């Protein structure tokens, strides 16, 4: 198994987020809220590999979780499943994972970055892509402590793919987060990711996801 080295752009990103964290002032006393959440996730995924697979759809299942404290945001998810060009076609195994660390700049906007990994198993081999991304994300309250919208948009600046070279990509997401009571957590959204590879055609993921879980606020 080949060893994956840390991209040269990863360390500056983590350093930048750390500096922003220490430089920004804290919240006003009495407004600090620590929140943690964890849930099971299902996603309807449409994968398109240009001139290779065409459009293939299927479901991925996994977990999603994270938390927020002071001005910090932490997010993570992992899903796996399979997609097929049509119900009678051959299924293609797909897995994806990402981890994000963010710093809140405004109550409705944060800068966040971290790695995203995807693996698509085709007949000629597995296409593995690791990307380091940075972008903006935020939550827009609609009903205090009950409902909020969320968004994210950003691009890749470093990583490795099947050719061993980092090539830019990008994407974003938008959705709704609902907490019917103090502990239930529902997250519904849509995400688009585009990955340009140094060897082979580009690939696009379109994902509609639903996560059901628990949320704790302290």
C-alpha positions in Angstrom: 0.0 0.0 0.0 1.5 3.4 -1.0 2.2 5.9 1.7 0.3 9.2 1.5 2.4 12.2 2.5 1.1 15.4 4.0 0.6 18.0 1.2 2.8 21.0 1.4 -0.3 23.3 1.7 -1.8 21.5 4.7 0.5 22.9 7.4 0.1 26.6 6.4 -3.7 26.1 6.5 -3.7 24.7 10.0 -1.3 27.4 11.1 -3.5 30.1 9.6 -6.6 28.7 11.4 -4.7 28.6 14.7 -3.5 32.2 14.3 -7.1 33.4 13.5 -8.4 31.5 16.6 -5.9 33.3 18.9 -6.3 36.7 17.3 -10.1 37.0 17.3 -11.8 38.2 20.5 -14.0 35.8 22.4 -17.8 36.0 22.6 -19.4 38.3 25.1 -19.9 36.7 28.5 -23.2 34.8 28.7 -23.3 34.2 25.0 -20.9 31.3 25.0 -22.5 28.0 23.9 -20.8 24.7 23.5 -22.6 22.3 21.2 -21.9 18.7 20.1 -23.8 16.5 17.7 -23.7 13.0 16.2 -26.0 11.1 13.8 -26.5 8.4 11.2 -26.5 9.7 7.7 -28.0 8.5 4.3 -27.2 10.2 1.0 -28.5 9.9 -2.5 -25.4 10.4 -4.6 -25.1 11.0 -8.3 -21.6 10.4 -9.6 -20.4 11.5 -13.1 -17.0 10.6 -14.4 -16.5 12.4 -17.7 -16.1 10.0 -20.7 -15.8 7.0 -18.4 -18.8 6.2 -16.2 -21.4 8.8 -17.2 -24.2 9.4 -14.6 -24.4 6.7 -11.9 -26.7 7.0 -8.9 -27.0 5.2 -5.6 -27.1 5.5 -1.9 -24.2 6.0 0.6 -24.6 5.4 4.4 -22.5 6.5 7.3 -22.1 8.8 10.2 -21.8 12.6 10.7 -20.8 14.6 13.7 -19.0 17.6 15.1 -19.2 20.4 17.6 -18.7 24.1 18.2 -17.2 25.9 21.2 -16.0 29.4 21.6 -15.2 30.5 18.0 -14.2 27.0 16.9 -16.1 24.6 14.6 -15.3 20.9 14.1 -17.1 18.8 11.5 -16.6 15.2 10.2 -18.3 12.6 8.2 -17.8 9.2 6.6 -20.1 7.4 4.1 -19.9 4.3 1.9 -22.1 2.5 -0.6 -22.5 1.9 -4.3 -23.7 3.6 -7.4 -24.8 2.2 -10.8 -25.5 3.8 -14.3 -29.0 2.2 -14.2 -30.8 -0.3 -11.9 -29.6 -3.3 -14.0 -26.1 -2.1 -14.4 -22.9 -3.1 -12.6 -22.6 -1.4 -9.2 -19.5 0.7 -8.4 -18.3 0.9 -4.8 -17.9 4.5 -3.5 -16.6 5.8 -0.2 -16.0 9.4 1.0 -14.8 11.1 4.2 -14.0 14.6 5.2 -12.9 16.5 8.3 -13.1 20.3 8.8 -11.8 22.7 11.4 -13.2 26.2 11.3 -12.9 29.6 13.0 -16.0 31.9 13.3 -15.4 35.3 11.8 -19.0 36.6 12.2 -22.0 35.1 13.8 -23.1 33.8 10.4 -19.8 33.2 8.7 -16.7 31.1 9.4 -13.5 30.1 7.6 -12.8 26.4 7.6 -10.5 23.9 6.0 -9.5 20.3 6.1 -9.1 17.1 4.0 -11.6 15.3 1.8 -11.0 11.8 0.6 -13.0 9.8 -2.0 -12.5 6.4 -3.5 -14.3 5.0 -6.5 -13.7 1.3 -7.4 -13.7 0.8 -11.1 -12.9 -2.3 -13.1 -9.4 -1.0 -14.0 -8.6 0.0 -10.4 -9.6 2.3 -7.6 -9.6 6.1 -8.1 -8.4 7.6 -4.8 -8.4 11.3 -4.4 -7.3 13.3 -1.4 -7.9 17.0 -1.4 -7.1 19.8 1.1 -9.8 22.4 1.0 -10.5 25.9 2.4 -13.6 28.0 2.2 -16.4 29.9 3.9 -19.3 28.3 5.8 -22.0 29.4 8.2 -25.3 29.0 9.9 -28.2 31.4 9.5 -30.7 31.2 12.4 -34.4 31.0 11.4 -36.1 29.9 14.6 -33.8 30.4 17.7 -32.6 27.0 19.0 -35.0 25.1 16.7 -34.1 25.8 13.0 -31.3 27.3 11.0 -30.0 27.2 7.4 -26.4 26.3 6.6 -24.1 26.9 3.6 -20.5 26.3 2.6 -18.4 27.0 -0.5 -14.7 26.6 -1.2 -12.0 25.2 -3.3 -9.1 22.7 -3.2 -5.5 24.0 -3.2 -3.4 20.9 -2.5 -3.7 17.1 -2.5 -3.0 13.9 -4.4 -4.9 11.8 -6.9 -4.3 8.8 -9.1 -1.5 10.6 -10.8 0.2 11.6 -7.6 -0.4 15.3 -8.3 -2.6 17.9 -6.6 -5.1 19.5 -9.0 -7.7 22.1 -7.9 -11.3 21.3 -7.4 -14.2 23.0 -5.6 -17.8 22.7 -4.4 -20.4 23.8 -1.9 -23.4 22.8 0.0 -26.7 24.3 1.3 -29.4 23.0 3.6 -31.5 23.1 6.7 -30.8 22.0 10.3 -33.7 21.3 12.6 -33.7 20.6 16.4 -37.4 19.7 17.3 -36.4 19.5 21.0 -33.4 19.8 23.2 -31.7 16.6 22.0 -33.0 15.6 18.5 -31.0 16.7 15.5 -32.0 16.6 11.8 -29.8 17.8 9.0 -31.0 18.0 5.4 -29.0 19.3 2.5 -27.5 19.2 -1.0 -23.8 19.2 -1.9 -21.9 19.5 -5.1 -18.2 18.6 -5.5 -16.1 18.7 -8.6 -12.6 17.1 -8.7 -10.1 17.7 -11.5 -7.6 14.9 -11.8 -4.1 15.1 -13.2 -4.5 11.6 -14.8 -7.9 10.6 -16.2 -11.2 12.4 -16.5 -12.7 14.7 -13.9 -15.5 13.5 -11.6 -18.5 15.2 -10.1 -20.5 14.2 -7.0 -24.0 15.5 -6.4 -25.3 14.5 -3.0 -28.7 15.0 -1.3 -28.2 13.9 2.3 -30.3 13.4 5.5 -28.8 12.9 8.9 -30.7 12.0 12.1 -29.1 12.1 15.5 -28.7 13.8 18.8 -27.4 17.2 19.8 -26.2 18.4 23.2 -25.8 22.0 24.2 -23.9 23.1 27.3 
